[in-house]
C-alpha cells in the first residue's frame, strides 16, 4: 500500500481505515464515478450537516478500501455501524484534510 495519511475511524463493529489521498481519489474517479461525483459535490458545496461529514468519511472509507470494492460496507451498513459522536466526525474530517508530516 502506498504511503498516505490513513486515519482510523471507530465504528460499532470495529475500526476502519479512511483516506482521501489523491492517488485513491483518482482511482475512485476512474472506477466508481457516482461515488466520486458525490465526493466532488461535498467538497465543492461544503459539508454542512453531520450526515454530510459522515458521508465524506464513507467516501474516504471507500478510497481506503478501493481494491476490495464492491465487497465493502454499503452506505446503509456504514450508517448502521457508525457510532453517534458528532465531534468525532468533524475531528476525522480535519485529520483527513491535514497535510502529511512526511
C-alpha positions, 0 to 999 in steps of 0.5 A: 500500500502506498504511503498516505495519511490513513486515519482510523475511524471507530465504528460499532463493529470495529475500526476502519481505515479512511483516506482521501489521498489523491492517488485513491481519489483518482482511482475512485474517479476512474472506477466508481464515478457516482461515488466520486461525483458525490465526493466532488459535490461535498467538497465543492458545496461544503459539508454542512450537516453531520450526515454530510461529514459522515458521508465524506468519511464513507467516501474516504472509507471507500478510497481506503478500501478501493481494491476490495470494492464492491465487497465493502460496507454499503452506505446503509451498513456504514450508517448502521455501524457508525457510532453517534459522536458528532465531534468525532466526525468533524475531528476525522474530517480535519485529520483527513484534510491535514497535510502529511508530516512526511 
